[in-house]
Amino acid sequence: MPVQLGGGGKVAEPKDLAATDKDRPSSKKNRRRQKKPATSAAISPPVAAMQTLFDTSREVFQDSLPGFVPPPQAVARLAALLNDLKPHDVGIEPSMSCFKNADSKGPPRVTYLHFYDCPKFSFGIFCLPKSAVIPLHNHPGMTVFCKILFGSMHLKSYDWAKSAPDNDNNALETSDGARLAKVNTDAVFDASSETTVLYPENGGNLHCFTARTACAVLDVMGPPYNRADGRDCSYYDESPYLSSSGGDARYSWLKENHSTFEMKGVQMPQRFIV
């Protein structure tokens, strides 16, 4: 979903994103030896895992357009790469402040760590404190790879129904604009779960997240949302599907709403070569 970057403040205190102890010089002599010219001091060295993630994503989405679906072998290659990623590979850890609920009076705030975007694809990490929710939303014309790096969450996803269940004569859209959708996934996922992939027309294109514990979810999506292109993010309310023969838990009516949901967006330092 689109995120407003800039003005969001820092995600964590400097110590949260600083180098580990083993990366720090152990003496003044070492510090002098490792000192670099000012022109390069602001550039983070590329990290192998992040570089591979960027390079692979660029290859998988090189032909990306709305409705584009990467070839099966490309999907398998990127999914396998994400399956092996660990939090330290992308420079995050559970102790960071973005995984804590700073405001006990309101719902836990979701933070988006933005790493890269271009017209073809983008990737970043959603940081959810315990009990945080990303409401039900869509991904118009997009293919999206999702991998939980740590923690656990409940995922519920839908695809638009192509027919009513059991030959029901009900229409696929109501007079007030609600559309019939079929449940794709309704389960709990954690870091041991494999990468999920949703597609423009199937795979759970509409989904919502509920954090059971603090958790981090890495998303690679292509092409990104584009409001000017008519592919903005839409949010939905759910209501039960009822017919003359009763209800069917496999289906729900989804109606677009005017959500006030907002995330804090943070632009992350570039840790790979474009």
Disulfide bonds with the S-S distance in Angstrom:
none
